[in-house]
């Protein structure tokens, strides 16, 4: 192998490794209006109201009573770079993998009657979504990120894949029941 080929491999190898390390969640759809982006990841989940500012992606936040609540977290710098690049270039991927998830935080709330717990879900180790376990007359349900605009609630996060939604929500509720029972000594 020539010195030129070795030098080229040394330069390219980190880029190839970097792109394959984070590349589980792929943008499979982009919708852009004058203000924001809406993306679909792996044909499974949709995030709306994304902004691009100063070569960075700004995910939706929730404002209430002069407080700002972060609902989304990008966990890897490489994934953030991928999002920025794909949105600027309007580049979607046709290749998708099965989206995997894990629960991260589960904090039981004793202050609210309807809010039972604050939880987060990590998808493919790339992005974290904050949500709440809520109590209603029909039972426990999950409140995913949304914002009120002009008096109407608009979803910032939705599932496209209903089987994934069912699996995630079942896991969250099961984890809540287990932790709540453990606290109560059952």
ROLUMNU-690718 format. One record per atom (N, C-alpha, C, CB): x negated, y, z negated. Coordinates in steps of 0.05 Angstrom, whole numbers, plus 5000, padded with zeros to 4 digits. Glycine has a CB too. Layout:
% residues N
XYZ...
***
This chain:
% residues 186
498349775000500050005000498250255000501950004975498950445016497250685019497750874995497850825045495951044991496151244970498651424974493551414968499251484999501551655005504151514997501651725035504351255003506751104995507051084965506650825007504751044951504851024922505751294910502050954911504651514921505351784912508351834916503751994926509451744939512251784945513951624925512851704974513151374919514651214900514651334872513350934899512351444864512151574838514151814837509251674833514451964859516252184860519152104861515552364883519751894876522551814880523651644858522751664907522051474846522951284826524551414803520551134814523651634791525251754770528051844780523851994758528251944804530752024815532651794819530452174841531651574828533351334832534251224805531751114848532351204786533051104760535151294746530551084742534651554749536451744736539251714747535352034740539451694774542151674785543551414779541951714815542051204775543350944769544050924739541650714778542651064722543151044693545851154685540951184678546651374696549151504686551451434704548751804685551051314726552951304748555251104745551551254773556351084721558650904719561251054726558850794690561751284715564051444723563351594748564851634700565051554768564651694794567151854800564151494817566752084812569052254821570152124846568152544826572752044845573951924868576052104881575251664860576552334868578452524880577852804868581352444875577953004884577553284875579753454887574753394884581053604870583053804879582054074868585953734870581954274886580954534877582954744886578154584889583754914867585255154874583455394870587955174857584555624870582855864868581555894840584456114873582655764820581655794793580055564782583955854775581055314787579955084773579854834790581455034748578654634779578454374792580054164776575554284795580953964791582153734779580653494791585353714784579653314774578153084784579352824774575253104776579052614790579752344782577152194781581852214803576752044759574351894755575051594757573051954727573551454775573951164779576751084786573051014755578351264797581151214803582651134778581350994824581651204754582851114729583851344712580850964713582251564710583051784692582752044707581251784667584452244699584452504712584052724691587152554727582252904698581753134681582353384697578753144670583953564686584853804700583654054686587953824701583854274699583054534689580054554683584654594664578454454701575554464699574554704714574254204710572754854702571555084714568655044720571955334696567655174741564855184747563855464743564255084776562055504724560955774718557955744714562355894694556455924726553555934723552255664726552956054695552855524747551755254753552255054730548855274758554455084717555254894696558254834697554455004668558954614687561754534686562954594659562154224693565254724659566654794634569254634632567255104632569354444614571754284610573754424593570954004598576354354595578454494580577954494550581154374587578854704537578854734508581654794499576754954498582254764474584854834463584555064443586254584450586155274446586055494428588655504412585655764444588255544385590555554368589855724343591555274360591455914337591056074313588156184311591755914288587256304332584556414334582256214330584256634313582955954334580855754333580655624360581555534311578255524367577755384392577155094385575555514408578554904397578054624393576954504418580654484384574654374416573454234438574853964441570354194433575953914465577353664470575753464487579953724485573753564500572153394518569153434512572653454548567653224514564753254511563353084532563953154483561453214545559753064564557352964549558853244589556852704549554952584532552152564544555852314525551852584570549252564583548752794602549052294598546352904600545653124618545853044647542753214612545152794653545252694681548152694691544052424683550052624674552852624682553852904687554552484661552953094670553653374674552653474701552553554651550153404707548953484733550453354756545953394734551153104753552752974774555353114779553252674766556853184757559353334760559053594774560553374733557053754766556554014778555953984808554254164764554153804814553353764842555753664859551153554844557253474849559553364864561653584868560753124849562153744848564253954851563354174870564854074824560854254868559854464887559954354916557054544879559254104919559153994946561753864955556953784948563753864937566353734942565853444952567953894964564153304937563253034945564552824927560253014944566152654939567352434924565952174930570352414931566451974914565251714917567451514922563651634892566951324940568851114944568250874927568851034974565750854917564850634901565650684872561850584903567150504860567850534832567350274817570750624829566850294793566450074775568950064756563750084759569149844742571249834722570550024700571549534711572450194692571950384670572050234644574050614671569950274628569950154601570150374581567249984597571150304557571550514537570850394510574450614537570450574491570150494463571250724446567150434456572250654423573150864405570750964389575350754385570751214383568451334370569151424342567351564386570651644340571351754314574251694308570952064314574751644282577551614273577651734245578451304273578951964244579252104219582252124211577952384220582951984190585751984182586452264169586351764161588752364177589652624168591752594146590852794192591352734124593252724103594652994100591852654076593853194117595053464115597553494131592953664125597953334152600153364170602053124168599153404199604653174171606552954171606552804197609353064165606352944219606452814246603752724256607653004266601652864250598952784258597852584238597053034261597452344247596452134230593452104230597751864238592152164253589252144255588252294279588451844257585752384276584252504298582252294307582852774290582252244333580552034344579252124370582151774349577151974378575952024404575351764418573452194401575351784444574751554461572451624480577351464477570551444482568351484501568751304525565551424486568651424548568851274573566151244586570851414592565350994589562750924603560351074592563050984632560351144567558151284554557551554568555651104554559351654583558951904598560552144587559651874627563052084579564752304571566452214547566652394594566852404528568452344504570952514505566752404478573252394499575852534499576952524471577752404520577652754460578852774434581852754437578053044419583152614419586052584419587052554391586952354437589752534388590952504361592852274362592352764353593052134340595151934336597352074321594051674319599752064333602052204323604152014314603152394345605952104295608151954286610752084295608151924255612551924307615152024314617251824304615452084345619751884309621851704301621551434316624651824307620351434339619951184355617451034347619851254385615851154330613351014322610851174328613150744335608551044328606051174333605651214363603651004321604451434371603751494399601251664400606051624413600051684423597551834426598052094441595451664442597052314429597252574442594552634455598052804421594452634481592052684496591752984501592052534523589453084508589053374511590953504531586153424520592053734522593853894538593754174528596753784538594854364543594954644536597654754544592654804549598554954529601055084535600455324553602555184509601755324577601455544596604255634604599855454621604755884600607356004606609655854593607756014636609255764568611255624553611655334560613855764558609955224578610254944586607654804580610954924616607854554569605454404563604354274589606054174542601854324594600454224618598254034609599254454636598253794621596353584613593553654624597253314623591553644607588753674615587553404620587153824594588753194610587752914613590052734617586152834587589752554637591852354643590552094652593852464664591951884648591151624659592451584686591851394639590951494705591951414731592551114729589951474755590650974717590850674713592450624688587950554711594950524691596750474669595750244651599550414679594350044663593349824646591149924628592249604665589450104638587350224622588550394599585450404639590650544606592050704585593150524563594350864598594450314571595550124552593450004534597149894566591149924545588949804530587750004510586849694549587350254520586050464503587950524480585450714520590450584486592350664465592850434445595050744478592950194454593249964436590849944417593549694451588449984427586049974411586050194390583549994429586850434399586850664380588850614357587650924395591250524364593250484343592450244325596050424356591350034337590349814320588149904301589349584338586250064311584150164294585250334272582150324311587250504278588450674258589850504236590450874271591450314244592850144225590849994208594649944240588749884219586749744204585449924183584649624223584550164192583250344174585150444152582050584189587550504160589550604141590250394120592150694156590550144129591049924110588649884091591649664126586249914102583849884086583750094064581349894104584450344071584550564052586550504029585150834066588850404038591050344019590550094003593650324033588349944010587749703995589349464003588049753966590349454027591949224036590249004048594049304057
***
